[in-house]
Amino acid sequence: MAHLDIRVPMRWSDIDGYGHVNNSAMLTLLEEARIRAFWAAPEEQVALGAEVLPSALPTTQDGASAVHTVVASNRIEYRRELGFRRDAVIVRLWLSRIGGASLTLEYQVLTGDDPQAAAPYAIARTVIVLVDAATGRPTRLAREQREALEEYSGPAQAFRD
């Protein structure tokens, strides 16, 4: 299974009164990883040192209108408490489904001392829909986009019910 490991620094404000990452802050950590993995920085920011990952989605479709993404759903299962860490968290992500105009992302929240994901702090899933920025309507992935994204595909995770 191909995946991306994205390091996401923690903020002191991610911690709640119980001393662990607040449930809403976990969504923010996942969002930061997703943005870094799949959305390309503008060229002027790349020139100033922004990271460029090969998984970045194009921001235009066939050279036409801009493509935006909309989160259709999120699911998080908290497996164990995650306290503040200065060494950042590692968000491992991959695509479990590449639809016509949507993507299903799978996540595992890890730390550097568990690179094999033996005991993730959380697992999660997000479904995003690609939309035409001008019309707000779903826009299909081009064949080239689909082929590039297939490199990062893997199985869906099992959640407890």
C-alpha positions, 0 to 999 in steps of 0.5 A, a space after each residue: 500500500 502506498 501512503 504519504 507520511 505528513 509531519 504536522 507540528 502541534 500547537 499548545 492550543 491543541 491541548 485541552 484541560 485534560 492534557 490531551 489533544 482536543 477532539 476538534 483539534 484532531 480534525 485540524 491536524 488531519 486538515 493540515 496533513 490533507 492540505 499539505 499532501 494534496 494541494 499545491 502551493 502557489 508558484 510564488 510560495 514554492 519559490 520562497 521554500 514551500 514544500 512540493 509533494 508529487 501528490 498535489 492535485 492540480 488547481 485547474 481542470 484542463 486549463 479551465 476554471 479553478 477546482 475547489 474541494 468540499 468536505 462531504 464527511 469526516 469520521 474519527 475514531 480515537 484510539 488512545 490519548 495524544 498529549 502535547 509533543 514537540 516532535 510533531 505528529 505524523 499523519 499517514 494518509 492514503 486514498 481508499 476510493 477514487 470516484 468520478 468527482 470525489 476522493 475518500 481519504 484514510 488517515 492514521 495519527 502516529 508519532 515518530 516512535 511508532 512508524 509501523 502504525 502498531 498503535 495509532 492515536 486515531 484513525 479517520 476518514 474524509 470524503 471530499 468532492 471536487 467542485 468547479 469554483 465558478 459553478 459550485 458543481 461537482 467536476 470529474 477527475 481527469 484521467 491523468 489526475 486519476 492515474 497520478 492519485 492511484 499511486 496513493 491508493 490502499 484499503 479502507 480501514 475498519 472502524 469500531 461500530 
